[in-house]
Amino acid sequence: MSTMTISNSTSISRPAASVQTAGVLTSIAAFFKRVGNAYERSEAARKEAYLAEAVDLYDLEYRMQRLDRESAQTAAWIKGF
């Protein structure tokens, strides 16, 4: 029968390669987050510009409904994927 000893050490030592890999993954995650934020801002600006081109209230409502339909179609495609 063997016994296991548990130490109460508070510091966890990781190999240097593990720490370096974690830093690279953090950098990659931060990059994709910045790209996603930039895409969201540009998409919002595109929608605002499209709506600003409306010539009257009916055109504005039509454009708003069109954007809603596009959003619904995209959501359905993602959900089905």
Secondary structure as UniProt FT lines:
FT   HELIX           16..52
FT   HELIX           57..80
//
